[in-house]
Amino acid sequence: MAGWYELSKSSDEQFRFVLKAGNAEIILTSERYTTRSAAEKGIASVQENSPLDARYAKEVAKDGKPYFNLKAANHQIIGNSQRYSSEAARNAGIESVKTNGPSTTIKDQTV
């Protein structure tokens, strides 16, 4: 099964989205947006940028765990991953975002 986006609204009325893999695991989380339109533009940016190797910044958290950020052409972060147990697991996460990111399925959780 292909991945999908879930668009949701937080208790403080801000929007965010997550990208889920076909197994329903969250593989990318967005920042919070003040408008639905901005969140939808964020999804479009992930769809456009996720297939491109150059858009991934491989990072290491203060606790030593690897993670990644997906960046737009203007270098702004459009999504970040969970922390992984190893660099190999992080790299597999990147591959999953590259595969699932172009999905056009958006499940609206805001209603």
Secondary structure as GFF3:
##gff-version 3
##sequence-region A 1 111
A	DSSP	beta_strand	4	9	.	.	.	ID=ss1
A	DSSP	beta_strand	15	20	.	.	.	ID=ss2
A	DSSP	beta_strand	26	29	.	.	.	ID=ss3
A	DSSP	alpha_helix	36	49	.	.	.	ID=ss4
A	DSSP	three_ten_helix	53	55	.	.	.	ID=ss5
A	DSSP	beta_strand	56	60	.	.	.	ID=ss6
A	DSSP	beta_strand	66	71	.	.	.	ID=ss7
A	DSSP	beta_strand	77	80	.	.	.	ID=ss8
A	DSSP	alpha_helix	87	100	.	.	.	ID=ss9
A	DSSP	beta_strand	106	108	.	.	.	ID=ss10
###
